Amino acid sequence: MVRLNVLLLIIVIACALGVVTSQHKARKLFVELQQEKDRAQRMDVEWGQLQLEQGMLALPSRVEKLAGSQLQMLMPRQGQVRYIRMGAGTVTQP
């Protein structure tokens, strides 16, 4: 009878340690999950900021201003513009 009680006590202790270990692992995984969710949200915010920045940098008025100031580019005069039609092989002037 004593052996049975000792055996049952050892089994109960092993089960308790298993429960504690699994809860600890679950908590660690939950913390990691929360950290990854936070990281994903920060990356979403950064992505939105980068899209706004790209939109601002690609504004036609900004591109035209930089082309004129840094590259000394000018808008072509009316006689310098040519239109090419695809497939027709002809060049027309406006």
LINNOR-V930308 format. One record per backbone hydrogen bond with DSSP energy under -0.5 kcal/mol. NH is the residue of the N-H (numbers start at 0). CO is the residue of the C=O. E is the energy in kcal/mol with one decimal. If there is no record, write none. Layout:
BEGIN
nh->[NH | NH]
co->[CO | CO]
e->[E | E]
END
This chain:
BEGIN
nh->[4 | 5 | 6 | 7 | 8 | 9 | 10 | 11 | 12 | 13 | 14 | 15 | 16 | 17 | 18 | 19 | 20 | 21 | 22 | 23 | 24 | 25 | 26 | 27 | 28 | 29 | 30 | 31 | 32 | 33 | 34 | 35 | 36 | 37 | 38 | 39 | 40 | 41 | 42 | 43 | 44 | 45 | 46 | 47 | 48 | 49 | 50 | 51 | 52 | 53 | 54 | 55 | 56 | 57 | 58 | 62 | 63 | 64 | 65 | 66 | 67 | 68 | 69 | 70 | 70 | 72 | 79 | 80 | 82 | 84 | 84 | 88 | 91 | 93]
co->[0 | 1 | 2 | 3 | 4 | 5 | 6 | 7 | 8 | 9 | 10 | 11 | 12 | 13 | 14 | 15 | 16 | 17 | 18 | 19 | 20 | 21 | 22 | 23 | 24 | 25 | 26 | 27 | 28 | 29 | 30 | 31 | 32 | 33 | 34 | 35 | 36 | 37 | 38 | 39 | 40 | 41 | 42 | 43 | 44 | 45 | 46 | 47 | 48 | 49 | 50 | 51 | 52 | 53 | 55 | 58 | 59 | 60 | 61 | 62 | 63 | 64 | 65 | 65 | 66 | 66 | 76 | 77 | 91 | 82 | 89 | 84 | 82 | 80]
e->[-2.1 | -2.5 | -2.7 | -2.7 | -2.4 | -2.4 | -2.1 | -2.5 | -2.5 | -2.3 | -2.4 | -2.5 | -2.5 | -2.1 | -2.4 | -2.5 | -2.5 | -2.4 | -2.4 | -2.3 | -2.4 | -2.3 | -2.5 | -2.4 | -2.5 | -2.3 | -2.4 | -2.3 | -2.5 | -2.4 | -2.3 | -2.4 | -2.3 | -2.4 | -2.4 | -2.6 | -2.2 | -2.5 | -2.4 | -2.1 | -2.3 | -2.5 | -2.5 | -2.2 | -2.3 | -2.5 | -2.3 | -2.2 | -2.6 | -2.6 | -2.3 | -2.3 | -2.5 | -1.6 | -1.0 | -2.5 | -2.6 | -2.1 | -2.7 | -2.4 | -2.0 | -2.7 | -2.5 | -1.1 | -0.5 | -2.6 | -1.4 | -0.9 | -2.6 | -0.5 | -1.4 | -1.0 | -2.4 | -0.5]
END
